[in-house]
Structure formats: structure tokens, C-alpha cells
């Protein structure tokens, strides 16, 4: 299936971060989308995607899903996760997000997949983890938590396409395993 990128909001930036001159929308190459270019120094402002990491956490034989306190998310289930901070290894961000959202310490055991969608700025990296027994509790941004067996996952009440697609890949056994590096073996200064 071929898809085209949705509209990109170029109105978020009006001035060059290097020199302060106005930005102009220009097509630099015929095979690329229009870019924001400085009218004075010709610097290009690239609108990079945000990186999000999530974890499919199985406790026993059930998958943990959560609902956030945000108004648009309170009635929809999603995977625990969030944005990766600049300079933070993605694996560490996944572990941090689980600690923040469900108050558990985990060890990642595999990469489920990387998900991106036309017109949607985040790139979502989903890992898996398993705990034999655990008592998750709602973090500061978490409205509700629940455990679902694979045949009880509320497919019609999932918040995002990436949640659906990651869970489908996981349940159908189409994940990337094992992880090539553990967080402790990553170099400090890449």
C-alpha cells in the first residue's frame, strides 16, 4: 500500500534559529517536500519526528494496558510509554516510562517493532518485557490500569494505530527478537 505524507505544519516556525531572519518555504529538490529556508543565511530548518517508546508488558500471561488522565485519552487503552528525551537511549526511556506510569522496574526482553504513519509526527519504538508476578500501580499521569489476556484485548477501544499494530505483531508472534544490546553494554560516548 502506498501512502503519501499528510500536511506538515510549517507555520510553527517563522524565524531562523541561527540568525533570526524570516523563514521561507522552498522546494530545494524536486523529489523532496518543501523546506523552511532562512531568507538571509540560507540555513534549512528540518522538522524532525518525535521519538516515542512503549512497552508491551506481560505480567503472568496478561498484557498490561493503561488509560491516561488526559481528556482525549481517558476512555481509550494504550501501551505504557512516552517521549524519549534528547540524548537518552531509547531502551532507558522505555524502562523509565514504565517506572513513571505503572511503578514497576523491568528488563526489556525484545524489540516488537518500529511504527510510523503518514502525516503523524511520532516514530514509535515498541519493546516487550515480562514479569511473572507484579503489582502495577497508577503513576502521576495514569488514570487506570488493567491486565488483559490476549483474547480479551479491547481492540475497538485502543487509543492509537501504533498500539493496535504493535499488539497485533506481538500476539501473532511477529516480533524482532532478541534485542541486540542491553542497556548496560551501550557505550557512554557514541
C-alpha angles and dihedrals in degrees: 000000000000119000132178126221116266124235115306116215105234091167092080092081125043104162135051112258090213103050107002097240120138118277122231129201109242136166104229095182129018093234095053133071120257113282134206107252128184113247090215112031097023091231115157121228109210117203099220123195123254116245118228126184126201136177131218097213117192117197108192101325098327132093119234115228128176142198120218127226091238111112095238092050105040095097098039130077123228142165118271108259147100148183123327113234120233109275093011116125109243092233091054090048090054092051091045093050092052090051092049098044105035104014097239134126114223143175115223114235104183151355112254095187151285117266130194133161135201112265093009114109102207124086106208120210112193125198132182131228135174134208121183092212132001142149108225117196131193116268126212096283096036121103099181142353130202140169120231131191112227092260092049099054107132096234094174092053101051117126103220141023088239091058090052095044094046093048091048091051091047096046091045092049095244097133131128107248143215110021111243097220136028118221091246092059096053115112117251095223111031 
